[in-house]
Amino acid sequence: MSFIKIDTDKCQRDRICGLECPGKLIVFPEKDSYPKPVEHADEFCIHCGHCVAVCPHGALSLEGIGPESLAAVNPDILPDQSQIDHFLITRRSTRTFKKKPLSRQQLEELIDIARYAPTGSNKQQVYWLIVEDQAKIQHLAGLVIDWMRMLLAQSQDEALNSRYGRLVEAWDKGIDRVLRGAPHVIMAHSPGDVFGAGTDCVISLAYLELAAYSRGLGACWAGFLNTAATYHPPLQEALGLPDGHVPHGALMIGYPVYKYHRIPQREPARIIWR
Ligand SMILES: Cc1cc2nc3c(=O)[nH]c(=O)nc-3n(C[C@H](O)[C@H](O)[C@H](O)COP(=O)(O)O)c2cc1C
């Protein structure tokens, strides 16, 4: 299969594919020539598919993937800027969840959207763990509490002691402030040796959180779970990530009980201009 294939009936030689290629792997040797890959282009290509996606004429295929295999962008259904701004600033962390679970299809749909988050060099090394079962989530929260108890027994750090102490106290009274009775937890993880994968996982989770909000679902970052998962072997065992994988972030997810009526205040932006 050729690396790139040009339909010369359709190609207008407008050079857009070459200009947009992240690695500048498509060139035009002469003024009016058709696009051509540079030598060893296949070794450097990050398979982002932008050359196929950007061509207005549908003239280019990359490694057998042509314009007909890609979904079309539909500008008519894109929200306008004020709608998007309002959507972004009205997303809130949900901390009270209905018992009602989401279906696998709903959870898969969220992950399907998160696949479109950017990843460094288009590596797409984001892996998912979905904990669907409420009893398992309780078990995980309990392991986070065990880890906190261990730290409390050793730590002289007052701020940490009072923060974790309150969470442990609540747990002992039957209140889960770690995973908050969420019906599901979604964790993003990656092989430990993939450079930059932590950032990719976090961006993907942020996409997923927004996709959840757009569907009337509620989500909240599970920071305590993720931190404990980095340090506490019994929790790592219970999570059972593949060998060599590391957790990079997690979200609790479900139906929210409450709606927010106002947008909370934020600190002013801190900007350095140069
Ligand atoms: C990395 C990260 C970890 C977080 N961990 C928790 C957590 O463990 N429990 C919790 O209730 N909220 C957690 N949050 C939610 C923050 O408290 C929340 O985003 C912040 O208060 C702002 O509120 P908003 O998300 O509604 O805008 C976390 C948020 C982030 C970004």
PDBQT file of the ligand as one rigid body, heavy atoms in Angstrom, charges set to zero:
ROOT
HETATM    1  C1  LIG A 301      -6.819  17.115  39.843  1.00  0.00    +0.000 C 
HETATM    2  C2  LIG A 301      -8.080  17.346  40.635  1.00  0.00    +0.000 A 
HETATM    3  C3  LIG A 301      -8.367  16.543  41.710  1.00  0.00    +0.000 A 
HETATM    4  C4  LIG A 301      -9.549  16.712  42.416  1.00  0.00    +0.000 A 
HETATM    5  N1  LIG A 301      -9.864  15.844  43.415  1.00  0.00    +0.000 NA
HETATM    6  C5  LIG A 301     -11.053  15.962  44.048  1.00  0.00    +0.000 A 
HETATM    7  C6  LIG A 301     -11.430  15.000  45.047  1.00  0.00    +0.000 A 
HETATM    8  O1  LIG A 301     -10.718  14.040  45.330  1.00  0.00    +0.000 OA
HETATM    9  N2  LIG A 301     -12.619  15.170  45.658  1.00  0.00    +0.000 N 
HETATM   10  C7  LIG A 301     -13.450  16.206  45.357  1.00  0.00    +0.000 A 
HETATM   11  O2  LIG A 301     -14.516  16.311  45.945  1.00  0.00    +0.000 OA
HETATM   12  N3  LIG A 301     -13.119  17.131  44.404  1.00  0.00    +0.000 NA
HETATM   13  C8  LIG A 301     -11.953  17.027  43.753  1.00  0.00    +0.000 A 
HETATM   14  N4  LIG A 301     -11.620  17.925  42.761  1.00  0.00    +0.000 N 
HETATM   15  C9  LIG A 301     -12.580  18.959  42.367  1.00  0.00    +0.000 C 
HETATM   16  C10 LIG A 301     -12.144  20.377  42.771  1.00  0.00    +0.000 C 
HETATM   17  O3  LIG A 301     -12.313  20.544  44.141  1.00  0.00    +0.000 OA
HETATM   18  C11 LIG A 301     -13.020  21.350  41.959  1.00  0.00    +0.000 C 
HETATM   19  O4  LIG A 301     -12.684  21.217  40.596  1.00  0.00    +0.000 OA
HETATM   20  C12 LIG A 301     -12.843  22.808  42.378  1.00  0.00    +0.000 C 
HETATM   21  O5  LIG A 301     -13.301  23.006  43.674  1.00  0.00    +0.000 OA
HETATM   22  C13 LIG A 301     -13.604  23.758  41.439  1.00  0.00    +0.000 C 
HETATM   23  O6  LIG A 301     -14.984  23.429  41.361  1.00  0.00    +0.000 OA
HETATM   24  P1  LIG A 301     -15.680  23.086  39.970  1.00  0.00    +0.000 P 
HETATM   25  O7  LIG A 301     -15.031  21.838  39.441  1.00  0.00    +0.000 OA
HETATM   26  O8  LIG A 301     -17.128  22.858  40.271  1.00  0.00    +0.000 OA
HETATM   27  O9  LIG A 301     -15.469  24.240  39.044  1.00  0.00    +0.000 OA
HETATM   28  C14 LIG A 301     -10.446  17.767  42.063  1.00  0.00    +0.000 A 
HETATM   29  C15 LIG A 301     -10.138  18.563  40.947  1.00  0.00    +0.000 A 
HETATM   30  C16 LIG A 301      -8.990  18.354  40.239  1.00  0.00    +0.000 A 
HETATM   31  C17 LIG A 301      -8.715  19.215  39.027  1.00  0.00    +0.000 C 
ENDROOT
TORSDOF 0
